Amino acid sequence: MGTSKTNAQDLRSTASSSRDRSGNYRGRFAPSPTGPLHLGSLVAAMGSWLLARHAGGTWLVRIEDLDPPRAVHGASELQLHTLAALGMESDEPVLRQSQRDEHYQAALAGLVARDLAFACHCSRNDLSAHAGIHRRCVPGRCVQPHGTAQAQARDPAIRLRVTDFTTLVFDDAIQGRITQDVAGEVGDFVLKRADGLWAYQLAVVVDDAAQGITDVVRGADLLDSTPRQVLLQRALGLSTPHYAHLPLVVDGNGHKLSKSLAALPVDSTHPLPALKAAWVALGQVPAALDDGGSAAALLQKALREFDPTLIPRWPRMAPGQADDTVDAAGV
């Protein structure tokens, strides 16, 4: 996947074009309930909140609890409590993906009916010779066009059909122009897993459309997923929102903070240090938030001082690590 350098005008124009198109900027923060919020997830929350408020728009929270084996009991309530303590609360009722099965099923049924998605029994082992990329079903594994297939021992996954030579290009407000050879680098991707769980790609597309999201602001670790989501939006006849992928927060070894021992939970009883650290990770001027006060007062000052064009492309070091920033070569 390739990128080209963005320019400062991209972030200035994003909110304006969103309002022109829909009448109102609608952003969101969508954590998974796998543990408490840490600095990396707070950067995504604060960045999306600031951009929404800067545009005079609406900010929503969605709990992406699609994967029960990975969910931590009580984590979503703790995350919402922490966000509230930091002064960030959803403008509308919180949406939970675990309660939206019928909506995903309806979208999937429409794709299958139009032969844009298909059942697949290929296992990871079957695809290992092709680097895990599905382009054709292994002979005898999957249902063939004429309906002749061997009986299968397990339920199939459902994949989106990606035609040969499919390349997707989109402009990210922070990362610049992104190009991905979806056919060659990703292949036919899963919409519903063989274990019956919904895949992230389908759920996020359906829910962004249902909530009227105009601007998706999230961490750069999800940049690689975006071309798949744009393809799926087109297949479902949905609008494509603007995208802005924020820099990741990394430890001294360049590892994403959520995968690191440095990923300490945000202290909701003492929120100002975490808010200031997230502010700096977003490339903003540290001195702008020198004066303390409550979390709500600090957020309002942050909103007045916020300059979207200062948000960097490259990963940022967590406080207490070797440096404040790390370039692409260091990650």
N, C-alpha and C positions, 0 to 999 in steps of 0.2 A: 504494500500500500504506500503511495507516494503523497507528499505534501508540497505545497508551495507557500512561500512566506506571506502572511497576512499583512494588512496595513491598519493603522489606527482608525481609519474611517469605518472599517467593518463593524466594530462594536458601537460606534456612534450611530450607524444607520440601522442596526438590527432592530432595536426597539421601535424606531419610527416606522419601518416597513411593516412590522407586526401589527401596529395600531392601524396603519392604513388598510391592511388586508382584512382584519377581523373586528376592528373597532375597539379592541382591548387586548393588551398584552396579558397572557396567561402562562405562568411558569409553574414549576413544581420541583419538589425534593422527594425522592423515592427510595428510602433506605430499605434494606433487607434486615429482618429481625434476627441477625446472627450474633448479636452482642451489643454492648453499649456504644454510643457515639464516641469516636476518637477524633483527633485533629484532622485527619484526612477526610472523614465524612462531614465534619463541621465546615471545612472549606467549601465542600459542595453545597451544603445547606446555606451558608452565609453568602456565597457567590450567587446562587440562584435567587435568594431573597433580595439581595442588593440590586441585582439587575432588574428584577420584577418591580421593586419599589421605585427605582430610578426611572423606569418607564411609566410609572403611575398605574401599574397593572395589578393583577391578582396573583397570589402565591398560594399553592396547594401543597399538601403532604399526602403521599400515597405509600402505603406499606406493601412492599413486594414480598409477600409471604407465600410464594409458590412452591417452596421446597421444604415440606415439613421435617425431613430428616436433618436439615441444617439449621432449622429455626431453634432459637433458645427461648425457653418459656419465660414470659414476662419481658422480653427484650423490647418489643414494640412499645409497650406502655412506658418503659424506662426511656426510650428514645424520645417519645412525645413529651414526657415530663422534662427531659433535659432541654429540648427545643423551647418549651414554654419558659423555663427558667432563664434561658438566654434571650428571651424576648421575641422568639419567632414561633408564631402559631398559624396554622392553616386558616385561610380566609373562608373555606368551605369545609363541610364534614370530611373527615379523613376516609379515603377509599382503601379497602383491603382487597388485594387480589384473590385471597382465598375464598371470597364470597362472590366471585364473578365467573364461575364455571360456565354458566349458560351462555354468557356473552362470547367467551372464547370458542365454545362449541359451535355457535351459530356462524362465526367467522370462518372456522375451519370447514364446516359443512359446505359453505359457499365456494371455498377454494377447491375442495374435492369434487364438487358437482361440475365445476368448469375445467376439471383436469389440470388445475394449476398446482395441486398437491396430490400426493400419492402415498399409499401404505408401503412400508419398507421393513423387511426382516433382517437386513444386513446388520451384522454386529460390528463392534469396533475391531475385533480380530479380522473380520472379513475385509475391512477397509485399510488394514495396517500396511498393506503393500502399496497403497496409494496415499500414504501420509494422512490417513483418516478422512480424505476428501471423497465424497460420494458423487460420481458422475454417471455411473451405470450400476444397476443392481447385479450382484453376483448371481450367475446362472443357477436357477433352481431355488433361489432364496425368496424371491418376491413375486407378487402377482404380475403376470405379463399382460400385455395389451389384449390378448385374446382369451384371458381368463384361465389359462392353464398354469397351475403352480402346485408345488408339493404342499402337503399339509404342514403347518408350522407348529412348533412346540411352544411358542410364546407369542404374545400380542405384538403387532408391528408398531414401529414409530411412524409418524406421519411427517413427510418432508415437503418443503416447497420445491417445485420443479424450477431449477435455474437453467435456462437455455445456454447452449454453447456460446462462448465468446461474449458473455454478458459482463460488461464493465460499467461500474457506477461512479459518477463524479458528482461531488457536492461541495459547497463552500461552507466552511466552518468559520464562525466569527472570530475565533481565537487562533485556531491551528492552520487556517488558510484553505487552499483548495486540496481536496482529498480525492484520490483516485484508487479504486480497488478493482482488480480482476476477480469478480465474485465467482465466476465459473471455475477459474483455475485455482484460486486461493482458498475458497470456502466450499464450493460445490452446492449440491442440493442440501439445504439445511433443515434441521428438525424443528417442527412446530408443536408436536406432541410426542413426548417420550414413550418408549416401549413400556415403561412402568406405569403409564397412565397420567404422569404429571405434565402440566403445561410447560412448554419451553418459554424462556424469558422473551425471546424475539416476538412471538405472537402476542403475548400478554401486554407487553409494553406498547406495542403499536395500537392494539385495540383500546387500551385504557387512555393513552394520550389523545386519541380521537374522541373517545367518550367524554373526556374532561375538557375538550376544546383547547388543548395545550397548543399555544402558538410558538413557544420558545423552550427548547429543551437545553437546560444548562446542567452539566454533570461532569464527572471526572474523565480525564483523558484515557483512562483504562477502558472506557466504553467506546472510544473512537472507532475501533475496528468493527464493532457491531453495527454501526450506523448505516453503512451501505446495505446490509441485509434488511434493516428496518425500512429504509427508503424503498427497496424493491417490494417489500411486503405491503407497504402503504399503497403503492401503485397497483398491486394485484387486487387489493381490497377496494380500490377506488376512493382512498382517503387522501386528505391534504397532507403535505409534508411540512412539518414545522421548521423553524430556524434552529440551528444547532450551534452551541458554544461549549467546547470541551475545555474545562479548567485544568491547570497544571496539577499533577499529582504531588502529594507530600511524601517524601521518601526519607529513609534513615541514612546513616553515614555510609552504608554500602550500596546505596542507590536502590534499595528494595522498597516497594510500595508499603506505606506505613501499616496498612491493615494486615500485612503479612509479616510484620516485624515486632520484636519485643518492645520497640519504642512506642507502640500503639496503645498508650495508656488512655483509660476512659476520661472523657471530659467531666470535670467536677462541677456539677450543677449548683453546688452550694457556694462556689467561688468562681463565677463564670468569666470575670473580666480578663484574666490571663489567656484563657482559651480564645476568647473573641479577638483579643489583640494579636495573638499568634496567627489566627486565620486571616485577619486583615493584612498582615505582612505577607503571608503566603499568597495572597491575591495581588501582590505587587504594589500595594498602596503605601503611602508615606507613613512610617511608624509614628512620627511626632504628631500627626493629626489626631491621634487618640490618646495623647499623653494624659489629659485630664480624666480622672476616674469618674465615679458616680455609679448609678445603677446600670444594669445590663440594658434596660430600655433606653436610658439616656445616652449610653455609649453607642447603641445602634442608630439612634437618631442623628448623632453627630457623624457617625460613619456614613450615613446616607447623604448628609450634606457635603461631606468631603470626598465621596466616592468618585473615582475617575476610571470608567471601564477600560479606557485605552491603555492603562498601566498594567492590566492583567497580563502576565507573561505566558509564553508558550511552554517553556521548559519546566521540568519538575523543580520543586522547592524543598530544601532541607527542613526537617523538623527542628524546633528549638533544641539546643543542647547537642546537636550533631556537629559534624566537622565544619560546615560552612552554611551560609544562608541559601545558596542556590547550587544546582548541579546542572551542567549542560547535557545535551542529548547523548554525547559520547560517554558521559560518566554514569549513565544508567544501565 
